[in-house]
Amino acid sequence: MNLFRSGITLLLCLSSIISIANDTTLAIIPEPLSVIQGKGSYILPAAITIAAPATEEAGWVVSTLKSQLANATGKNISAGTAASATITLQTVSGEAATLGTEGYRLSVNAKGIVISAASPAGWFYGVQTLFQLLPKEIENKTPKKNITWKVPYVTIMDKPRFGWRGLMFDVSRHFFTKQEVKQFIDDMVRYKYNLLHLHLTDDEGWRIEIKGFPRLTTVGAWNVKKEGYFGTFPTPAPNEPKNYGGFYTQDDIRELVKYAKERFVNIMPEVDVPGHSLATVVSYPELSGTPDMAKQYQVRSGEEIMDWSHGNPPTAMVNNTLSPVKENVYQFLDQVITQLADLFPFPYIHLGGDECPKNFWEKDPEVQALMKKEGLKNMDEVQSYFEKRVEKLVSAKGKKMIGWDEILHGGLAPGAAVMSWQGMKGGIEAARQKHEVVMTPTTFAYIDYMQGDAATEPHVYSTLRLKKSYEFEPVPTGVSAEYIKGGQGNLWTEQIYNYRYLQYMVWPRAFSLAETFWTAADKKNWNRFAQKTEAHMERYDIAEKKYATSMFDPIIITTKATDGRLQVQFDTELNDLQLYYSFDNTFPDYFYPAYKGGALYPPAECFMMRVVAYRGKQKMGNMITITREELEKRANKKGE
């Protein structure tokens, strides 16, 4: 044991001398704590043997390992002894003091491959790293011939920076099947995520069976199918078929929880209240403060229901809130929370709290009476009253409530944790009040935003480029790290209609967030990460997974010069790209004018500008095509 600890210390010291950034053969995401590469490679034998402890959790890890190896290599794989095994999983007691429960040591030499960890989770993450060390053809779903299955000699010491490494999957706006949720879990664990936040309810659908409230799923889970730009659809006619949607039975949920557990992922449920509850009040109008109106409502299909012209909170055009006054609301939520607590072992239950409009509350005599009775000064304090009562319901089930940062307004419930999405401010405030915080700000972690120029991306109201996402630092200056549990990427699905497009939106930005949540801050390096991302794109090609190439796209900066002329500048996320452009409505390639920096002035008669990136003679990413009218519009908007 002492020798092992001494080895750890020596390896960590040596790793500080070795420059990983200069290595061109390893492309591990997220970047490990320590990598020491030797000379040579271990070649997998014709028959692979795996040695592991005879426990249920070890069996989960071995199953993952065998499945991937068998699918891609076609080799025979069987159990073996540690003395002669190709791959050995071994427990090292006391290692948790150094690498924690999710850390691991991966050693590859002429004798074979050994993954040492204090717990099965560590083995599992070591296996994910092993897959990334194997040739990219390991991503094949069927055996690939004529591949030398080799792993470089290497010693890796690794552990996560944060315990909460999450992705939020909105299955309410558009429903995704149980099998697609499993695929999402499989995709995320390859990059060492350990928390799946399921957004189960919203205005567009209630997605989980709750015993005793059948209309939540017979009515609340279905709307009218619309395709196009979400938020602009006409209100469905009463007779249009409401057959688009779906829900998970409680048995489905148990199956998903078990599936996730076998991959060392926790699932956190979210039921969004008191706003975002149109599907709920359509199902049970008596839960609304305006029940007669609610009887006329429909589950939202993408029509406009909010006025956002004055910011957050919005003004509701239909009352999509639960009443903060009625006792039947709290009785309903008590039953929902009881069943959630039974179905999901994870200690946190997310109860939303975001974007709750108050205009219907302001006109409600019962709300006014509540304010007088409880001494509440404003609508924020009315919501705080609601949140504090709900937090008590959660606490009574032995769980902890977490909500979006609006639950801070009007006073935070004593035991609540905060998920900070409106920048970092809410998280900073909550941490200073000594509440637990998960950082998930729009500025870095909203992976439903456009990834490149709006000229090439399906329209979303904002943009988040890969490089900007990589700049995310979850622990703000001046805030105690003990209150920052970690971070999360959020995937809202208003504009995401199918799983292929979902993959496009998630990857590669979720590579970036994975490295932020796992890797020590001083180990992050954008240039190195960009190189690794390109290597993983090749793996995704083989795996037939969709991803965005926006990191190669030109960045367009449009402004007005002091003399009123339109001026354009270009930029790139990667330093090794050369941009070529045209103002004559033709398609530029590397024979066209190269952008050398500074401002360009499109000729007055220019109708169309195009710009494209090359690496040498290879076209990279998308050609951006923008009309002069659009350039002028962008420039004028920036000047306002």
Buried (B, 14 or more C-beta within 10 A) or exposed (E): EEEBBEBBEEBBEEBEEEEBEEBEEBBBBBBBBBBBBBEEBBEBEEEBBBBBBEEEBBBBBBEBBBEBBBBBBBBEBEEBEBEEBBBBBBBBEEBBEBBBBBBBBBBBBEEBBBBBBBBBBBBBBBBBBBBBBBBBBBBBEEEBEEBEBBBBBBBBBBBBBBEBBBBBBBBBBBBBEBEBBBBBBEBBBBBBBBBBBBBBBBBBBBBBBBEEBEBBBEBBBBBBBBEEEBBEBEBBEEEBEBEBBBBBEBEBBBBBBEBBBBBBBBBBBBBBBBBBBBBBBBBBBEBBBBBEBBEEBBBBBBBBBBEEEEEEBBBBEBBBBBBBBBEEBBEBBBBBBBBBBEBBEBEBBBBBBBBBBBBBBEEBEEBBEBBEEEEBEEBBBBBBBBBBBBBBBBBEBEBBBBBBBBBBBBBBBEBBBBBBBBBBEBBBBBBEEEBBBBBBBBBBBBBBBBBBBBBBBEEBEEBBBBBBBBEBEBBBEEBEEEBBBBBBBBBBBBBBBEBEBBBBBBBBBBBBBBBBBBBBEEBBBBEBBBBBBBBBBEBBEBBEBBBBBBBBBBBBBBBBEEEEEBBBBBEBBBEEBBBBBBBEEEEBEBEBEEBEEEEBEBEEEBEBBBBBBBBEEEBBBBBBBBBBEBBBEBBEEEEE
